[in-house]
Amino acid sequence: MIAKVCTAAPVIPVLTIDRVEDAQPLARALVAGGLPALEITLRTAAAMEAIAAVSEVEGAMAGVGTLLTAAQIRDAKSAGATFGVSPGATHSLIEAAREYDLPLLPGAATATEAMRLLEQGFVFQKFFPAEAAGGAPALGSMVGPLPQITFCPTGGVTPENAKTYLALPNTRCVGGSWIAPKALIDAGDWDQITQIARRAADLLA
Ligand SMILES: O=C(O)C(=O)C[C@H](O)[C@H](O)COP(=O)(O)O
């Protein structure tokens, strides 16, 4: 399942949704632009309801982001999340993902963190915070010793640097918030968001 999430498109939009009523038009705009896997961050009061709303949008994969606790995994799963993303990984988070059967894309920023996750079977991992942790040169350096891990770099990824990450043999997709800027969501400018999504979906073309 995480393989499907990470290979569906070159970019996973990282979404911050303040108003539940924005969730479905936003998700439809992104799916229309060719980005079906969506990460809804748990940074707003509306996030859990937004996940439930997005889970009903045809063609969308409703993911939950900023996962920090076992309770959030339980709640997101029952809200309809089909995958989860966390900035790092803890024992209790990994246990909860297993218990509630939520496919997890856990975060790692160093070789040791990536190795610990690999020991637990995670061959897809988020590289976070990508730019601050050394960017594409750091991530590319993992290919030699850890070729079996595929990463989704997130954090500081932009339309300008995304292609450099996507050219790495251990990167299949990137995550980023630039796809859905707050100003466009607040304005309900779904067409503009579809256009940004389309350019992102074409990054590998
Ligand atoms: O909330 C989470 O789950 C995170 O781990 C952090 C986000 O993925 C990044 O903050 C997105 O980074 P930007 O694209 O630079 O805005």
PDBQT file of the ligand as one rigid body, heavy atoms in Angstrom, charges set to zero:
ROOT
HETATM    1  O1  LIG A 301       3.666  17.604   9.144  1.00  0.00    +0.000 OA
HETATM    2  C1  LIG A 301       4.368  16.640   8.856  1.00  0.00    +0.000 C 
HETATM    3  O2  LIG A 301       3.966  15.476   8.831  1.00  0.00    +0.000 OA
HETATM    4  C2  LIG A 301       5.788  16.839   8.585  1.00  0.00    +0.000 C 
HETATM    5  O3  LIG A 301       6.537  15.969   8.835  1.00  0.00    +0.000 OA
HETATM    6  C3  LIG A 301       6.295  18.059   8.021  1.00  0.00    +0.000 C 
HETATM    7  C4  LIG A 301       5.901  18.338   6.587  1.00  0.00    +0.000 C 
HETATM    8  O4  LIG A 301       6.035  17.229   5.790  1.00  0.00    +0.000 OA
HETATM    9  C5  LIG A 301       6.763  19.431   6.098  1.00  0.00    +0.000 C 
HETATM   10  O5  LIG A 301       6.709  20.482   7.005  1.00  0.00    +0.000 OA
HETATM   11  C6  LIG A 301       6.402  19.931   4.747  1.00  0.00    +0.000 C 
HETATM   12  O6  LIG A 301       7.440  20.775   4.397  1.00  0.00    +0.000 OA
HETATM   13  P1  LIG A 301       7.322  21.959   3.379  1.00  0.00    +0.000 P 
HETATM   14  O7  LIG A 301       6.900  21.411   2.076  1.00  0.00    +0.000 OA
HETATM   15  O8  LIG A 301       8.688  22.550   3.372  1.00  0.00    +0.000 OA
HETATM   16  O9  LIG A 301       6.312  22.911   3.964  1.00  0.00    +0.000 OA
ENDROOT
TORSDOF 0
